[in-house]
Amino acid sequence: MTDLILCAVLIAVILWLLIMVFIKLHDYLSRQLPLTDPDSDYLDADGNHIYYDRKFIARLEKERQEATDNNKV
């Protein structure tokens, strides 16, 4: 009976140590990785949302194209 209790305590200590190692590893890796904005994948260089501002972006591109065409002439 005491062997069973000793084995259970040993397993509990090993599991606790593994959990602590994984927590420390997660903390270390999260400090090493650069912070990124999750919305940055959806934004263009001007900060406009690619999906929601697509008409606005199209109008801006058209105006820029007209401006460069006027400068060439």
Predicted model as a PDB file, atoms N, CA, C, CB and O in Angstrom, pLDDT in the B-factor column:
MODEL        1                                                                  
ATOM      1  N   MET A   1       0.823  -1.198   0.000  1.00 80.00           N  
ATOM      2  CA  MET A   1       0.000   0.000   0.000  1.00 80.00           C  
ATOM      3  C   MET A   1       0.865   1.259   0.000  1.00 80.00           C  
ATOM      4  CB  MET A   1      -0.935   0.000   1.207  1.00 80.00           C  
ATOM      5  O   MET A   1       0.572   2.222  -0.709  1.00 80.00           O  
ATOM      6  N   THR A   2       1.936   1.244   0.803  1.00 84.00           N  
ATOM      7  CA  THR A   2       2.796   2.426   0.842  1.00 84.00           C  
ATOM      8  C   THR A   2       3.549   2.604  -0.473  1.00 84.00           C  
ATOM      9  CB  THR A   2       3.787   2.325   2.004  1.00 84.00           C  
ATOM     10  O   THR A   2       3.870   3.725  -0.869  1.00 84.00           O  
ATOM     11  N   ASP A   3       3.829   1.473  -1.153  1.00 90.00           N  
ATOM     12  CA  ASP A   3       4.495   1.583  -2.459  1.00 90.00           C  
ATOM     13  C   ASP A   3       3.593   2.279  -3.470  1.00 90.00           C  
ATOM     14  CB  ASP A   3       4.896   0.192  -2.981  1.00 90.00           C  
ATOM     15  O   ASP A   3       4.063   3.058  -4.298  1.00 90.00           O  
ATOM     16  N   LEU A   4       2.302   1.994  -3.398  1.00 92.00           N  
ATOM     17  CA  LEU A   4       1.339   2.614  -4.314  1.00 92.00           C  
ATOM     18  C   LEU A   4       1.234   4.119  -4.059  1.00 92.00           C  
ATOM     19  CB  LEU A   4      -0.045   1.954  -4.165  1.00 92.00           C  
ATOM     20  O   LEU A   4       1.182   4.908  -5.002  1.00 92.00           O  
ATOM     21  N   ILE A   5       1.204   4.507  -2.799  1.00 93.00           N  
ATOM     22  CA  ILE A   5       1.144   5.930  -2.444  1.00 93.00           C  
ATOM     23  C   ILE A   5       2.423   6.627  -2.871  1.00 93.00           C  
ATOM     24  CB  ILE A   5       0.918   6.111  -0.927  1.00 93.00           C  
ATOM     25  O   ILE A   5       2.375   7.731  -3.414  1.00 93.00           O  
ATOM     26  N   LEU A   6       3.566   5.996  -2.632  1.00 94.00           N  
ATOM     27  CA  LEU A   6       4.847   6.571  -3.028  1.00 94.00           C  
ATOM     28  C   LEU A   6       4.918   6.742  -4.545  1.00 94.00           C  
ATOM     29  CB  LEU A   6       6.004   5.689  -2.537  1.00 94.00           C  
ATOM     30  O   LEU A   6       5.417   7.756  -5.033  1.00 94.00           O  
ATOM     31  N   CYS A   7       4.431   5.777  -5.273  1.00 96.00           N  
ATOM     32  CA  CYS A   7       4.419   5.848  -6.735  1.00 96.00           C  
ATOM     33  C   CYS A   7       3.501   6.973  -7.207  1.00 96.00           C  
ATOM     34  CB  CYS A   7       3.970   4.501  -7.340  1.00 96.00           C  
ATOM     35  O   CYS A   7       3.853   7.704  -8.133  1.00 96.00           O  
ATOM     36  N   ALA A   8       2.340   7.121  -6.590  1.00 96.00           N  
ATOM     37  CA  ALA A   8       1.401   8.178  -6.960  1.00 96.00           C  
ATOM     38  C   ALA A   8       1.994   9.557  -6.675  1.00 96.00           C  
ATOM     39  CB  ALA A   8       0.074   8.005  -6.203  1.00 96.00           C  
ATOM     40  O   ALA A   8       1.839  10.475  -7.481  1.00 96.00           O  
ATOM     41  N   VAL A   9       2.661   9.708  -5.555  1.00 96.00           N  
ATOM     42  CA  VAL A   9       3.294  10.979  -5.211  1.00 96.00           C  
ATOM     43  C   VAL A   9       4.418  11.289  -6.194  1.00 96.00           C  
ATOM     44  CB  VAL A   9       3.836  10.946  -3.767  1.00 96.00           C  
ATOM     45  O   VAL A   9       4.564  12.430  -6.633  1.00 96.00           O  
ATOM     46  N   LEU A  10       5.200  10.292  -6.535  1.00 97.00           N  
ATOM     47  CA  LEU A  10       6.287  10.478  -7.485  1.00 97.00           C  
ATOM     48  C   LEU A  10       5.747  10.900  -8.856  1.00 97.00           C  
ATOM     49  CB  LEU A  10       7.111   9.189  -7.609  1.00 97.00           C  
ATOM     50  O   LEU A  10       6.299  11.798  -9.491  1.00 97.00           O  
ATOM     51  N   ILE A  11       4.687  10.264  -9.305  1.00 97.00           N  
ATOM     52  CA  ILE A  11       4.073  10.632 -10.594  1.00 97.00           C  
ATOM     53  C   ILE A  11       3.513  12.050 -10.528  1.00 97.00           C  
ATOM     54  CB  ILE A  11       2.946   9.629 -10.975  1.00 97.00           C  
ATOM     55  O   ILE A  11       3.649  12.810 -11.487  1.00 97.00           O  
ATOM     56  N   ALA A  12       2.891  12.413  -9.421  1.00 97.00           N  
ATOM     57  CA  ALA A  12       2.344  13.759  -9.274  1.00 97.00           C  
ATOM     58  C   ALA A  12       3.451  14.814  -9.319  1.00 97.00           C  
ATOM     59  CB  ALA A  12       1.560  13.874  -7.961  1.00 97.00           C  
ATOM     60  O   ALA A  12       3.283  15.864  -9.939  1.00 97.00           O  
ATOM     61  N   VAL A  13       4.575  14.536  -8.667  1.00 98.00           N  
ATOM     62  CA  VAL A  13       5.703  15.473  -8.667  1.00 98.00           C  
ATOM     63  C   VAL A  13       6.294  15.600 -10.069  1.00 98.00           C  
ATOM     64  CB  VAL A  13       6.790  15.015  -7.669  1.00 98.00           C  
ATOM     65  O   VAL A  13       6.624  16.702 -10.507  1.00 98.00           O  
ATOM     66  N   ILE A  14       6.426  14.491 -10.765  1.00 98.00           N  
ATOM     67  CA  ILE A  14       6.969  14.532 -12.127  1.00 98.00           C  
ATOM     68  C   ILE A  14       6.036  15.316 -13.049  1.00 98.00           C  
ATOM     69  CB  ILE A  14       7.181  13.100 -12.673  1.00 98.00           C  
ATOM     70  O   ILE A  14       6.501  16.129 -13.849  1.00 98.00           O  
ATOM     71  N   LEU A  15       4.734  15.083 -12.948  1.00 98.00           N  
ATOM     72  CA  LEU A  15       3.779  15.840 -13.760  1.00 98.00           C  
ATOM     73  C   LEU A  15       3.823  17.332 -13.436  1.00 98.00           C  
ATOM     74  CB  LEU A  15       2.364  15.303 -13.548  1.00 98.00           C  
ATOM     75  O   LEU A  15       3.767  18.165 -14.340  1.00 98.00           O  
ATOM     76  N   TRP A  16       3.921  17.667 -12.166  1.00 98.00           N  
ATOM     77  CA  TRP A  16       3.995  19.071 -11.768  1.00 98.00           C  
ATOM     78  C   TRP A  16       5.257  19.720 -12.348  1.00 98.00           C  
ATOM     79  CB  TRP A  16       3.980  19.200 -10.224  1.00 98.00           C  
ATOM     80  O   TRP A  16       5.209  20.848 -12.838  1.00 98.00           O  
ATOM     81  N   LEU A  17       6.385  19.005 -12.290  1.00 98.00           N  
ATOM     82  CA  LEU A  17       7.633  19.538 -12.847  1.00 98.00           C  
ATOM     83  C   LEU A  17       7.531  19.724 -14.369  1.00 98.00           C  
ATOM     84  CB  LEU A  17       8.809  18.602 -12.507  1.00 98.00           C  
ATOM     85  O   LEU A  17       8.007  20.725 -14.904  1.00 98.00           O  
ATOM     86  N   LEU A  18       6.922  18.774 -15.052  1.00 98.00           N  
ATOM     87  CA  LEU A  18       6.738  18.915 -16.502  1.00 98.00           C  
ATOM     88  C   LEU A  18       5.863  20.114 -16.843  1.00 98.00           C  
ATOM     89  CB  LEU A  18       6.122  17.643 -17.086  1.00 98.00           C  
ATOM     90  O   LEU A  18       6.155  20.856 -17.781  1.00 98.00           O  
ATOM     91  N   ILE A  19       4.803  20.299 -16.090  1.00 98.00           N  
ATOM     92  CA  ILE A  19       3.928  21.455 -16.320  1.00 98.00           C  
ATOM     93  C   ILE A  19       4.698  22.748 -16.097  1.00 98.00           C  
ATOM     94  CB  ILE A  19       2.692  21.402 -15.394  1.00 98.00           C  
ATOM     95  O   ILE A  19       4.555  23.691 -16.877  1.00 98.00           O  
ATOM     96  N   MET A  20       5.500  22.810 -15.062  1.00 98.00           N  
ATOM     97  CA  MET A  20       6.281  24.023 -14.788  1.00 98.00           C  
ATOM     98  C   MET A  20       7.305  24.274 -15.900  1.00 98.00           C  
ATOM     99  CB  MET A  20       6.998  23.908 -13.421  1.00 98.00           C  
ATOM    100  O   MET A  20       7.534  25.422 -16.281  1.00 98.00           O  
ATOM    101  N   VAL A  21       7.915  23.221 -16.417  1.00 98.00           N  
ATOM    102  CA  VAL A  21       8.871  23.379 -17.517  1.00 98.00           C  
ATOM    103  C   VAL A  21       8.160  23.924 -18.748  1.00 98.00           C  
ATOM    104  CB  VAL A  21       9.561  22.032 -17.845  1.00 98.00           C  
ATOM    105  O   VAL A  21       8.677  24.825 -19.409  1.00 98.00           O  
ATOM    106  N   PHE A  22       6.984  23.392 -19.066  1.00 97.00           N  
ATOM    107  CA  PHE A  22       6.241  23.888 -20.228  1.00 97.00           C  
ATOM    108  C   PHE A  22       5.804  25.340 -20.040  1.00 97.00           C  
ATOM    109  CB  PHE A  22       5.018  23.007 -20.487  1.00 97.00           C  
ATOM    110  O   PHE A  22       5.812  26.112 -20.998  1.00 97.00           O  
ATOM    111  N   ILE A  23       5.428  25.717 -18.836  1.00 97.00           N  
ATOM    112  CA  ILE A  23       5.041  27.109 -18.574  1.00 97.00           C  
ATOM    113  C   ILE A  23       6.248  28.034 -18.754  1.00 97.00           C  
ATOM    114  CB  ILE A  23       4.455  27.256 -17.139  1.00 97.00           C  
ATOM    115  O   ILE A  23       6.135  29.091 -19.373  1.00 97.00           O  
ATOM    116  N   LYS A  24       7.390  27.637 -18.217  1.00 97.00           N  
ATOM    117  CA  LYS A  24       8.606  28.453 -18.371  1.00 97.00           C  
ATOM    118  C   LYS A  24       9.027  28.541 -19.832  1.00 97.00           C  
ATOM    119  CB  LYS A  24       9.756  27.873 -17.531  1.00 97.00           C  
ATOM    120  O   LYS A  24       9.455  29.601 -20.290  1.00 97.00           O  
ATOM    121  N   LEU A  25       8.911  27.438 -20.566  1.00 95.00           N  
ATOM    122  CA  LEU A  25       9.249  27.439 -21.985  1.00 95.00           C  
ATOM    123  C   LEU A  25       8.315  28.358 -22.759  1.00 95.00           C  
ATOM    124  CB  LEU A  25       9.186  26.019 -22.554  1.00 95.00           C  
ATOM    125  O   LEU A  25       8.756  29.095 -23.641  1.00 95.00           O  
ATOM    126  N   HIS A  26       7.035  28.320 -22.435  1.00 93.00           N  
ATOM    127  CA  HIS A  26       6.071  29.210 -23.096  1.00 93.00           C  
ATOM    128  C   HIS A  26       6.403  30.667 -22.802  1.00 93.00           C  
ATOM    129  CB  HIS A  26       4.631  28.890 -22.639  1.00 93.00           C  
ATOM    130  O   HIS A  26       6.386  31.495 -23.712  1.00 93.00           O  
ATOM    131  N   ASP A  27       6.704  30.994 -21.549  1.00 92.00           N  
ATOM    132  CA  ASP A  27       7.057  32.371 -21.184  1.00 92.00           C  
ATOM    133  C   ASP A  27       8.313  32.824 -21.927  1.00 92.00           C  
ATOM    134  CB  ASP A  27       7.271  32.486 -19.661  1.00 92.00           C  
ATOM    135  O   ASP A  27       8.377  33.951 -22.417  1.00 92.00           O  
ATOM    136  N   TYR A  28       9.299  31.952 -22.007  1.00 92.00           N  
ATOM    137  CA  TYR A  28      10.542  32.295 -22.696  1.00 92.00           C  
ATOM    138  C   TYR A  28      10.300  32.536 -24.188  1.00 92.00           C  
ATOM    139  CB  TYR A  28      11.580  31.182 -22.505  1.00 92.00           C  
ATOM    140  O   TYR A  28      10.787  33.516 -24.751  1.00 92.00           O  
ATOM    141  N   LEU A  29       9.554  31.648 -24.813  1.00 88.00           N  
ATOM    142  CA  LEU A  29       9.297  31.803 -26.242  1.00 88.00           C  
ATOM    143  C   LEU A  29       8.413  33.008 -26.539  1.00 88.00           C  
ATOM    144  CB  LEU A  29       8.652  30.548 -26.792  1.00 88.00           C  
ATOM    145  O   LEU A  29       8.609  33.676 -27.555  1.00 88.00           O  
ATOM    146  N   SER A  30       7.462  33.293 -25.689  1.00 84.00           N  
ATOM    147  CA  SER A  30       6.599  34.451 -25.922  1.00 84.00           C  
ATOM    148  C   SER A  30       7.376  35.757 -25.760  1.00 84.00           C  
ATOM    149  CB  SER A  30       5.403  34.426 -24.961  1.00 84.00           C  
ATOM    150  O   SER A  30       7.024  36.758 -26.385  1.00 84.00           O  
ATOM    151  N   ARG A  31       8.416  35.768 -24.941  1.00 85.00           N  
ATOM    152  CA  ARG A  31       9.258  36.968 -24.830  1.00 85.00           C  
ATOM    153  C   ARG A  31      10.187  37.102 -26.029  1.00 85.00           C  
ATOM    154  CB  ARG A  31      10.081  36.929 -23.534  1.00 85.00           C  
ATOM    155  O   ARG A  31      10.545  38.219 -26.402  1.00 85.00           O  
ATOM    156  N   GLN A  32      10.587  35.993 -26.640  1.00 84.00           N  
ATOM    157  CA  GLN A  32      11.525  36.024 -27.755  1.00 84.00           C  
ATOM    158  C   GLN A  32      10.846  36.415 -29.071  1.00 84.00           C  
ATOM    159  CB  GLN A  32      12.194  34.669 -27.903  1.00 84.00           C  
ATOM    160  O   GLN A  32      11.465  37.052 -29.923  1.00 84.00           O  
ATOM    161  N   LEU A  33       9.600  36.042 -29.234  1.00 77.00           N  
ATOM    162  CA  LEU A  33       8.909  36.328 -30.483  1.00 77.00           C  
ATOM    163  C   LEU A  33       8.462  37.787 -30.520  1.00 77.00           C  
ATOM    164  CB  LEU A  33       7.702  35.392 -30.659  1.00 77.00           C  
ATOM    165  O   LEU A  33       8.039  38.326 -29.497  1.00 77.00           O  
ATOM    166  N   PRO A  34       8.549  38.428 -31.672  1.00 73.00           N  
ATOM    167  CA  PRO A  34       8.095  39.814 -31.752  1.00 73.00           C  
ATOM    168  C   PRO A  34       6.570  39.887 -31.684  1.00 73.00           C  
ATOM    169  CB  PRO A  34       8.603  40.474 -33.046  1.00 73.00           C  
ATOM    170  O   PRO A  34       5.864  39.002 -32.166  1.00 73.00           O  
ATOM    171  N   LEU A  35       6.094  40.948 -31.081  1.00 70.00           N  
ATOM    172  CA  LEU A  35       4.656  41.146 -31.000  1.00 70.00           C  
ATOM    173  C   LEU A  35       4.138  41.605 -32.355  1.00 70.00           C  
ATOM    174  CB  LEU A  35       4.297  42.171 -29.898  1.00 70.00           C  
ATOM    175  O   LEU A  35       4.686  42.528 -32.957  1.00 70.00           O  
ATOM    176  N   THR A  36       3.100  40.968 -32.822  1.00 71.00           N  
ATOM    177  CA  THR A  36       2.510  41.346 -34.096  1.00 71.00           C  
ATOM    178  C   THR A  36       1.047  41.688 -33.886  1.00 71.00           C  
ATOM    179  CB  THR A  36       2.665  40.217 -35.138  1.00 71.00           C  
ATOM    180  O   THR A  36       0.378  41.157 -33.000  1.00 71.00           O  
ATOM    181  N   ASP A  37       0.584  42.574 -34.712  1.00 69.00           N  
ATOM    182  CA  ASP A  37      -0.818  42.948 -34.689  1.00 69.00           C  
ATOM    183  C   ASP A  37      -1.598  41.906 -35.485  1.00 69.00           C  
ATOM    184  CB  ASP A  37      -1.034  44.385 -35.268  1.00 69.00           C  
ATOM    185  O   ASP A  37      -1.297  41.689 -36.659  1.00 69.00           O  
ATOM    186  N   PRO A  38      -2.585  41.260 -34.883  1.00 69.00           N  
ATOM    187  CA  PRO A  38      -3.308  40.226 -35.619  1.00 69.00           C  
ATOM    188  C   PRO A  38      -4.077  40.775 -36.812  1.00 69.00           C  
ATOM    189  CB  PRO A  38      -4.258  39.515 -34.696  1.00 69.00           C  
ATOM    190  O   PRO A  38      -4.383  40.032 -37.745  1.00 69.00           O  
ATOM    191  N   ASP A  39      -4.391  42.065 -36.793  1.00 65.00           N  
ATOM    192  CA  ASP A  39      -5.115  42.656 -37.913  1.00 65.00           C  
ATOM    193  C   ASP A  39      -4.189  43.113 -39.026  1.00 65.00           C  
ATOM    194  CB  ASP A  39      -5.940  43.818 -37.435  1.00 65.00           C  
ATOM    195  O   ASP A  39      -4.669  43.546 -40.074  1.00 65.00           O  
ATOM    196  N   SER A  40      -2.878  43.030 -38.836  1.00 70.00           N  
ATOM    197  CA  SER A  40      -1.959  43.550 -39.845  1.00 70.00           C  
ATOM    198  C   SER A  40      -2.031  42.778 -41.154  1.00 70.00           C  
ATOM    199  CB  SER A  40      -0.547  43.517 -39.319  1.00 70.00           C  
ATOM    200  O   SER A  40      -1.655  43.312 -42.197  1.00 70.00           O  
ATOM    201  N   ASP A  41      -2.503  41.539 -41.127  1.00 76.00           N  
ATOM    202  CA  ASP A  41      -2.659  40.779 -42.363  1.00 76.00           C  
ATOM    203  C   ASP A  41      -3.775  41.341 -43.233  1.00 76.00           C  
ATOM    204  CB  ASP A  41      -2.934  39.321 -42.049  1.00 76.00           C  
ATOM    205  O   ASP A  41      -3.806  41.105 -44.441  1.00 76.00           O  
ATOM    206  N   TYR A  42      -4.676  42.073 -42.628  1.00 82.00           N  
ATOM    207  CA  TYR A  42      -5.833  42.585 -43.344  1.00 82.00           C  
ATOM    208  C   TYR A  42      -5.711  44.072 -43.695  1.00 82.00           C  
ATOM    209  CB  TYR A  42      -7.071  42.360 -42.522  1.00 82.00           C  
ATOM    210  O   TYR A  42      -6.663  44.669 -44.197  1.00 82.00           O  
ATOM    211  N   LEU A  43      -4.555  44.663 -43.436  1.00 81.00           N  
ATOM    212  CA  LEU A  43      -4.374  46.086 -43.695  1.00 81.00           C  
ATOM    213  C   LEU A  43      -3.365  46.299 -44.809  1.00 81.00           C  
ATOM    214  CB  LEU A  43      -3.926  46.813 -42.425  1.00 81.00           C  
ATOM    215  O   LEU A  43      -2.402  45.543 -44.940  1.00 81.00           O  
ATOM    216  N   ASP A  44      -3.591  47.339 -45.616  1.00 79.00           N  
ATOM    217  CA  ASP A  44      -2.611  47.677 -46.646  1.00 79.00           C  
ATOM    218  C   ASP A  44      -1.569  48.626 -46.061  1.00 79.00           C  
ATOM    219  CB  ASP A  44      -3.302  48.316 -47.885  1.00 79.00           C  
ATOM    220  O   ASP A  44      -1.560  48.872 -44.855  1.00 79.00           O  
ATOM    221  N   ALA A  45      -0.699  49.155 -46.903  1.00 79.00           N  
ATOM    222  CA  ALA A  45       0.393  50.005 -46.421  1.00 79.00           C  
ATOM    223  C   ALA A  45      -0.114  51.304 -45.804  1.00 79.00           C  
ATOM    224  CB  ALA A  45       1.348  50.320 -47.559  1.00 79.00           C  
ATOM    225  O   ALA A  45       0.545  51.885 -44.942  1.00 79.00           O  
ATOM    226  N   ASP A  46      -1.280  51.757 -46.243  1.00 81.00           N  
ATOM    227  CA  ASP A  46      -1.836  53.003 -45.710  1.00 81.00           C  
ATOM    228  C   ASP A  46      -2.695  52.801 -44.472  1.00 81.00           C  
ATOM    229  CB  ASP A  46      -2.650  53.685 -46.766  1.00 81.00           C  
ATOM    230  O   ASP A  46      -3.199  53.768 -43.901  1.00 81.00           O  
ATOM    231  N   GLY A  47      -2.862  51.559 -44.056  1.00 80.00           N  
ATOM    232  CA  GLY A  47      -3.667  51.272 -42.873  1.00 80.00           C  
ATOM    233  C   GLY A  47      -5.128  51.037 -43.172  1.00 80.00           C  
ATOM    234  O   GLY A  47      -5.941  50.983 -42.249  1.00 80.00           O  
ATOM    235  N   ASN A  48      -5.481  50.897 -44.425  1.00 80.00           N  
ATOM    236  CA  ASN A  48      -6.865  50.628 -44.804  1.00 80.00           C  
ATOM    237  C   ASN A  48      -7.128  49.129 -44.775  1.00 80.00           C  
ATOM    238  CB  ASN A  48      -7.173  51.205 -46.202  1.00 80.00           C  
ATOM    239  O   ASN A  48      -6.278  48.332 -45.171  1.00 80.00           O  
ATOM    240  N   HIS A  49      -8.305  48.757 -44.306  1.00 84.00           N  
ATOM    241  CA  HIS A  49      -8.677  47.351 -44.256  1.00 84.00           C  
ATOM    242  C   HIS A  49      -8.929  46.858 -45.681  1.00 84.00           C  
ATOM    243  CB  HIS A  49      -9.935  47.136 -43.357  1.00 84.00           C  
ATOM    244  O   HIS A  49      -9.704  47.460 -46.423  1.00 84.00           O  
ATOM    245  N   ILE A  50      -8.281  45.775 -46.052  1.00 82.00           N  
ATOM    246  CA  ILE A  50      -8.311  45.293 -47.435  1.00 82.00           C  
ATOM    247  C   ILE A  50      -9.718  44.916 -47.862  1.00 82.00           C  
ATOM    248  CB  ILE A  50      -7.385  44.097 -47.602  1.00 82.00           C  
ATOM    249  O   ILE A  50     -10.093  45.171 -49.006  1.00 82.00           O  
ATOM    250  N   TYR A  51     -10.508  44.317 -46.980  1.00 81.00           N  
ATOM    251  CA  TYR A  51     -11.841  43.887 -47.372  1.00 81.00           C  
ATOM    252  C   TYR A  51     -12.858  45.015 -47.234  1.00 81.00           C  
ATOM    253  CB  TYR A  51     -12.272  42.693 -46.537  1.00 81.00           C  
ATOM    254  O   TYR A  51     -13.578  45.316 -48.186  1.00 81.00           O  
ATOM    255  N   TYR A  52     -12.925  45.638 -46.067  1.00 84.00           N  
ATOM    256  CA  TYR A  52     -13.968  46.621 -45.802  1.00 84.00           C  
ATOM    257  C   TYR A  52     -13.743  47.936 -46.543  1.00 84.00           C  
ATOM    258  CB  TYR A  52     -14.055  46.882 -44.324  1.00 84.00           C  
ATOM    259  O   TYR A  52     -14.711  48.629 -46.859  1.00 84.00           O  
ATOM    260  N   ASP A  53     -12.493  48.298 -46.827  1.00 85.00           N  
ATOM    261  CA  ASP A  53     -12.187  49.554 -47.499  1.00 85.00           C  
ATOM    262  C   ASP A  53     -11.816  49.354 -48.962  1.00 85.00           C  
ATOM    263  CB  ASP A  53     -11.064  50.260 -46.782  1.00 85.00           C  
ATOM    264  O   ASP A  53     -11.121  50.195 -49.532  1.00 85.00           O  
ATOM    265  N   ARG A  54     -12.256  48.271 -49.585  1.00 85.00           N  
ATOM    266  CA  ARG A  54     -11.808  47.975 -50.945  1.00 85.00           C  
ATOM    267  C   ARG A  54     -12.274  49.014 -51.950  1.00 85.00           C  
ATOM    268  CB  ARG A  54     -12.298  46.614 -51.365  1.00 85.00           C  
ATOM    269  O   ARG A  54     -11.543  49.307 -52.895  1.00 85.00           O  
ATOM    270  N   LYS A  55     -13.471  49.588 -51.783  1.00 89.00           N  
ATOM    271  CA  LYS A  55     -13.934  50.639 -52.698  1.00 89.00           C  
ATOM    272  C   LYS A  55     -13.095  51.909 -52.493  1.00 89.00           C  
ATOM    273  CB  LYS A  55     -15.454  50.941 -52.471  1.00 89.00           C  
ATOM    274  O   LYS A  55     -12.728  52.580 -53.458  1.00 89.00           O  
ATOM    275  N   PHE A  56     -12.805  52.223 -51.257  1.00 89.00           N  
ATOM    276  CA  PHE A  56     -11.978  53.385 -50.953  1.00 89.00           C  
ATOM    277  C   PHE A  56     -10.565  53.208 -51.506  1.00 89.00           C  
ATOM    278  CB  PHE A  56     -11.929  53.625 -49.437  1.00 89.00           C  
ATOM    279  O   PHE A  56      -9.985  54.139 -52.065  1.00 89.00           O  
ATOM    280  N   ILE A  57     -10.019  52.000 -51.344  1.00 87.00           N  
ATOM    281  CA  ILE A  57      -8.675  51.707 -51.866  1.00 87.00           C  
ATOM    282  C   ILE A  57      -8.670  51.803 -53.383  1.00 87.00           C  
ATOM    283  CB  ILE A  57      -8.202  50.301 -51.418  1.00 87.00           C  
ATOM    284  O   ILE A  57      -7.725  52.333 -53.967  1.00 87.00           O  
ATOM    285  N   ALA A  58      -9.718  51.294 -54.031  1.00 90.00           N  
ATOM    286  CA  ALA A  58      -9.801  51.373 -55.493  1.00 90.00           C  
ATOM    287  C   ALA A  58      -9.861  52.828 -55.948  1.00 90.00           C  
ATOM    288  CB  ALA A  58     -11.035  50.604 -56.010  1.00 90.00           C  
ATOM    289  O   ALA A  58      -9.232  53.194 -56.941  1.00 90.00           O  
ATOM    290  N   ARG A  59     -10.609  53.653 -55.231  1.00 91.00           N  
ATOM    291  CA  ARG A  59     -10.694  55.063 -55.586  1.00 91.00           C  
ATOM    292  C   ARG A  59      -9.348  55.756 -55.388  1.00 91.00           C  
ATOM    293  CB  ARG A  59     -11.776  55.759 -54.754  1.00 91.00           C  
ATOM    294  O   ARG A  59      -8.944  56.569 -56.220  1.00 91.00           O  
ATOM    295  N   LEU A  60      -8.653  55.443 -54.298  1.00 90.00           N  
ATOM    296  CA  LEU A  60      -7.330  56.026 -54.066  1.00 90.00           C  
ATOM    297  C   LEU A  60      -6.346  55.617 -55.163  1.00 90.00           C  
ATOM    298  CB  LEU A  60      -6.793  55.600 -52.691  1.00 90.00           C  
ATOM    299  O   LEU A  60      -5.570  56.443 -55.645  1.00 90.00           O  
ATOM    300  N   GLU A  61      -6.381  54.341 -55.556  1.00 91.00           N  
ATOM    301  CA  GLU A  61      -5.487  53.887 -56.622  1.00 91.00           C  
ATOM    302  C   GLU A  61      -5.809  54.571 -57.942  1.00 91.00           C  
ATOM    303  CB  GLU A  61      -5.578  52.372 -56.786  1.00 91.00           C  
ATOM    304  O   GLU A  61      -4.906  54.909 -58.707  1.00 91.00           O  
ATOM    305  N   LYS A  62      -7.085  54.774 -58.207  1.00 93.00           N  
ATOM    306  CA  LYS A  62      -7.489  55.464 -59.437  1.00 93.00           C  
ATOM    307  C   LYS A  62      -7.004  56.910 -59.419  1.00 93.00           C  
ATOM    308  CB  LYS A  62      -9.024  55.416 -59.612  1.00 93.00           C  
ATOM    309  O   LYS A  62      -6.504  57.415 -60.424  1.00 93.00           O  
ATOM    310  N   GLU A  63      -7.155  57.578 -58.270  1.00 92.00           N  
ATOM    311  CA  GLU A  63      -6.685  58.956 -58.153  1.00 92.00           C  
ATOM    312  C   GLU A  63      -5.168  59.036 -58.300  1.00 92.00           C  
ATOM    313  CB  GLU A  63      -7.115  59.553 -56.811  1.00 92.00           C  
ATOM    314  O   GLU A  63      -4.654  59.952 -58.941  1.00 92.00           O  
ATOM    315  N   ARG A  64      -4.450  58.081 -57.710  1.00 90.00           N  
ATOM    316  CA  ARG A  64      -2.989  58.070 -57.842  1.00 90.00           C  
ATOM    317  C   ARG A  64      -2.582  57.836 -59.299  1.00 90.00           C  
ATOM    318  CB  ARG A  64      -2.372  56.980 -56.932  1.00 90.00           C  
ATOM    319  O   ARG A  64      -1.650  58.463 -59.803  1.00 90.00           O  
ATOM    320  N   GLN A  65      -3.292  56.928 -59.963  1.00 92.00           N  
ATOM    321  CA  GLN A  65      -2.981  56.651 -61.367  1.00 92.00           C  
ATOM    322  C   GLN A  65      -3.248  57.884 -62.221  1.00 92.00           C  
ATOM    323  CB  GLN A  65      -3.808  55.454 -61.882  1.00 92.00           C  
ATOM    324  O   GLN A  65      -2.457  58.203 -63.109  1.00 92.00           O  
ATOM    325  N   GLU A  66      -4.348  58.576 -61.966  1.00 90.00           N  
ATOM    326  CA  GLU A  66      -4.650  59.807 -62.707  1.00 90.00           C  
ATOM    327  C   GLU A  66      -3.603  60.875 -62.429  1.00 90.00           C  
ATOM    328  CB  GLU A  66      -6.047  60.333 -62.340  1.00 90.00           C  
ATOM    329  O   GLU A  66      -3.213  61.614 -63.333  1.00 90.00           O  
ATOM    330  N   ALA A  67      -3.145  60.959 -61.175  1.00 89.00           N  
ATOM    331  CA  ALA A  67      -2.140  61.958 -60.828  1.00 89.00           C  
ATOM    332  C   ALA A  67      -0.826  61.661 -61.533  1.00 89.00           C  
ATOM    333  CB  ALA A  67      -1.930  62.007 -59.312  1.00 89.00           C  
ATOM    334  O   ALA A  67      -0.160  62.578 -62.014  1.00 89.00           O  
ATOM    335  N   THR A  68      -0.443  60.384 -61.599  1.00 88.00           N  
ATOM    336  CA  THR A  68       0.812  60.050 -62.292  1.00 88.00           C  
ATOM    337  C   THR A  68       0.660  60.234 -63.806  1.00 88.00           C  
ATOM    338  CB  THR A  68       1.237  58.592 -61.971  1.00 88.00           C  
ATOM    339  O   THR A  68       1.619  60.603 -64.483  1.00 88.00           O  
ATOM    340  N   ASP A  69      -0.551  59.977 -64.343  1.00 86.00           N  
ATOM    341  CA  ASP A  69      -0.784  60.199 -65.780  1.00 86.00           C  
ATOM    342  C   ASP A  69      -0.717  61.689 -66.098  1.00 86.00           C  
ATOM    343  CB  ASP A  69      -2.158  59.617 -66.215  1.00 86.00           C  
ATOM    344  O   ASP A  69      -0.192  62.068 -67.144  1.00 86.00           O  
ATOM    345  N   ASN A  70      -1.237  62.539 -65.219  1.00 83.00           N  
ATOM    346  CA  ASN A  70      -1.197  63.983 -65.431  1.00 83.00           C  
ATOM    347  C   ASN A  70       0.216  64.523 -65.323  1.00 83.00           C  
ATOM    348  CB  ASN A  70      -2.097  64.690 -64.433  1.00 83.00           C  
ATOM    349  O   ASN A  70       0.564  65.487 -66.004  1.00 83.00           O  
ATOM    350  N   ASN A  71       1.032  63.919 -64.482  1.00 78.00           N  
ATOM    351  CA  ASN A  71       2.417  64.363 -64.318  1.00 78.00           C  
ATOM    352  C   ASN A  71       3.265  63.967 -65.511  1.00 78.00           C  
ATOM    353  CB  ASN A  71       3.017  63.785 -63.042  1.00 78.00           C  
ATOM    354  O   ASN A  71       4.246  64.642 -65.825  1.00 78.00           O  
ATOM    355  N   LYS A  72       2.899  62.874 -66.187  1.00 71.00           N  
ATOM    356  CA  LYS A  72       3.667  62.417 -67.344  1.00 71.00           C  
ATOM    357  C   LYS A  72       3.422  63.297 -68.551  1.00 71.00           C  
ATOM    358  CB  LYS A  72       3.320  60.977 -67.678  1.00 71.00           C  
ATOM    359  O   LYS A  72       4.303  63.453 -69.397  1.00 71.00           O  
ATOM    360  N   VAL A  73       2.248  63.869 -68.638  1.00 61.00           N  
ATOM    361  CA  VAL A  73       1.910  64.679 -69.823  1.00 61.00           C  
ATOM    362  C   VAL A  73       2.505  66.035 -69.774  1.00 61.00           C  
ATOM    363  CB  VAL A  73       0.437  64.806 -69.976  1.00 61.00           C  
ATOM    364  O   VAL A  73       2.311  66.828 -70.695  1.00 61.00           O  
TER     365      VAL A  73                                                      
ENDMDL                                                                          
END                                                                             
